[in-house]
Amino acid sequence: MTVKGLAVALGVGAAAGAVAILAMPKSNPTRRLAAKAADKVEDMAWKVSSKITDEFDL
């Protein structure tokens, strides 16, 4: 698996996990905490993917 493929797979996996957590009721404190964590993970996945693309011109 290429580095870009790995970054995309990690991003997709994080997004899928976030969807499962976000299906919980909005009043659930776990959902609120997970939503914040999912946003941070998604942002980081995009940054990593962009950085890899910029560095290696893939």
N, C-alpha and C positions, 0 to 999 in steps of 0.2 A: 504494500500500500504506500502510495506517495505521501509526502508530508501534507500537501494540499488536501488530499483525500482524507487523511486522518483528521485534519482540522475541520473539514466539513462534516465528517461523521460525528466528531465530538460535539459540534454545534447542533446538529440534528438530534443527537441523543439528549442533550441538555434541554432543547426545546420540547421534545416529547415528554420528558420527565416533568417539565414545568406545566405542560397541559394537564397532566394527571393531577398534580397538586392544585392547580387553579380550578379544577372541577369541584373542589370542596366549597362549602358555604363561605360567603365573604366575611362573615363574622368570626371565622375560625382563625385564631392567632397563628397557627401553623401555616395557614394559607398566606397570610400577610407576610410572614417571615420568608416563606418559600418564594413568594412573588418578588421580593426584593433581591433574593439570591439569584433567582432565574434571570432577572434583568441584568444583573452584574455579569453572570456567566455568558449570556447572549452577547452583551457588549464586548466582552473579552474575546469571544469566538470570532466576531466580526473583525476586531482589531488584528487578531492573529492571522486570519485569512487575508486581510488587506496587506498586512506587513509581508507575508510570504509572497503574495502576488507582486508587490512592489519590488521586493528584493531579488526575486528570481525571474521576473517578467514572464510568468507562466501564462 
